[in-house]
Amino acid sequence: RAGVRAPGLVPIRIQRLHGAEKTDGEVTYLDLEIYKHTDLNHHTTVYNKKLHPPLDKIKHISYPHIESSISRTAKYGVMSSQLVRYARLCSRKESFVFHTRALLTTLLEKQYRFEKLSHTVRAFIFKHPYLFACRSSEGLAIACLKGLDPKEYVRRS
């Protein structure tokens, strides 16, 4: 019947404001997390419910392996589509860099080519030079790519 709630089907945190209000002033809604930073301003970042209980105990395959049967364009398109998502959701440069580096690491572990991924990151950042009020698009690109050694992810037999 419409309007009847079955206990336990909708978590309490979803029932509150259609988001998850946390005790430390953080609120999540869909894939967005709103939090109060040390500068006392509210900021936003990406929220991934798969990283938090109870879903953190389940193994998820988020991105296809490079040798899967879907087209290379679709596989590498993941990088650019996620960059757009991160740019829209992250209000701070540090958050954008964190999520970009995490995705790069995941894709490199799945044998994606570093050159192609880094080109996509640089192209995106240079196409949007005013992201996070950076003085230098090159500086933001370097922050995203710094320290990622493609040799660490060479195909393992």
Buried (B, 14 or more C-beta within 10 A) or exposed (E): EEEEEEEEEEEEBEEEEEBBBEEEEBBBBEEBBBBEEEEEEEBBBBBBEEEEEEEEEEEEEEBBBBEEEEEEEEBBEBBBEBBEBBBEBBBBBEBBBBBBBBBBEEBBEBEBBBEEBBEBBBEBBEEBEEBBEBEEBEEBBBBBBEEBEBEEBEEEE
